Amino acid sequence: MRIKCPKCDDAAELGDDFSYVKCPKCDLDMTYGEYVKFVAYKDARYSDILGDYAAGTEGNTVETLDEW
């Protein structure tokens, strides 16, 4: 699946199992969890997704970006 690269805004590849995000243009290579965190820190409009992602994967919720 193609998603927007958080570094260069080009098309990046999201693994079918959501395990990685890779961008051939800027050589971005990170896990999906790292991608979610990167996007949330880059754009404050998305900061609430950190709590949703952490709750969905760990069973814990977080109150701030720094706690994640």
Buried (B, 14 or more C-beta within 10 A) or exposed (E): EEBEBBBEEEEBBBEEEEEBBBBEEEEBEBEBBBBBBBBBBEEEEEBEEBBEBBEEEEEEEBEEBEEB
